[in-house]
């Protein structure tokens, strides 16, 4: 009798398990029908979720495929609204697109495993292939949407999905796999979004992979070098800056920042040598002459003034050099004024230095008062130009 009860108990459990599995398969069919008819997608997701959690159905490629198909159908239903002049729910449609990708990749993986590693698309893989072909470019739109929303992790997911689809074995030797303007753009913005997420190691990895590509290469090299700097990898930073400078000799970002780094490291002779080479390649870059002036200022003010003057000869409106000339003359005057030896000749020399500083500082003040108002006020005071001194004093609360 006890044996009979045990047999009946096992049979009942088996029957219940079988019935539950059948119910989940029915859920898969139900979700598929809803997706076909573009019906209640929340209900479809509830049905497929149950099937994805059931041991009998969760490892079935069909279950995984239908989960992706539900999301694809929802995305399509929202996307076509734009053709009808109706604003779609962009947040939900882009989420569905990324969810679709995850389920469809899962489908491919299941079929590949069931086929002993053969990557040839199976029954559902063929449908996934068609879906990816039809929706590939929408991943770019999704990435752009998330970037606008400053949701950089999701933007990175969208761009990564685009890149991963193009590399799938099913698309080998097809136009989908080809490197084109879209793929280059996505590669670049993947670096940008990785940087915005704060993942420096990923930023470096992605940037290093594409740094020989011409698409916005200058911008990429700057981001890469900056990331190395933030990652405290000084050697890689310097190497990347040197590489960028060789590619873009007229780009002052590389020369100026690299030279400043060498100066901070106490490598002034290297900084001067690099600057001289850079000026040879970019003789019309006023900023380079200004930097050279700063390099000499501590040891040879006369020479520094010559370099600042060369910068202004190239670009008379380069305010940094105008300010630097005025500042050097001002400092020379102040130094003399505070010296122990002070006579009529010294006073005359001081006045001449203030007069030399005046036109340069006034020019800067007209463009950017905040940069030089204090020094200019002191020049006015020492030249006994009381009305102008009072005007600055009143304007800035001196």
Beta strands, then each sheet from edge to edge (+ up, - down):
end
